[in-house]
Amino acid sequence: MLTNIWLRLHDAPLTIWPDETIGTESRIREEYLSAIRLADQGRITAFIELHRRLSLK
């Protein structure tokens, strides 16, 4: 949610999360958590790519 607030403030496309992200066994949820962990290490490419795939065009 905070990401979408930042994106809106900067006129960037919002991320739309598929319904399947709600469950704990979601592939996209796992990909998101992995991307966040990498971003915490300064490696943000996976997070940017995930956002790009799930963004409103």
N, C-alpha and C positions, 0 to 999 in steps of 0.2 A: 504494500500500500504506500509506503514512504517513497518507493521508487517512482510510482505513478504520480505522486504529488510533485516530486522533483521534475519528472518529465513534462508534466503539464505546465509548470512554471517556466520551463525552457522551450516551450512550443515543440516538443518532440512527441513522436507517436507513443501512445500508451501501450502497456503490455496487457494482453488478454490471456488469462490463464484458463486452459481447458478444464472442464468439469472433473476430469480424471485426476487432477492435482490435489483434490480434497483428501483422498485416501492415503493411508500411510504406505501403501504398496505401489505408489504411482512411479512410473519411469521418469516422468517430467519432474516430479518432486525430488527424486534422487539426483537427477541432473542439476537441478537448481541448487540443492545443498552442496553438491560437489563444486559447482561454479562459485558459490559463496566462499567455500573453504579456500579455493585457489585465489580468489580475490583478496582474501585476508592475508595472503602471502605476497600480494602485489601483482599477481598474474590474473588480469581481468578479461582476457580474450574470451574465455568460455562463457563468462557472464554476459558480455556484449553480444556474442553470437546467439545465446539463448534468448535474450531480449529481442534481437533482430528477427528471429524466427517467429516469436509470439506477438510481435507488434502489430497494431492496426496500421494499415498502409494508407 
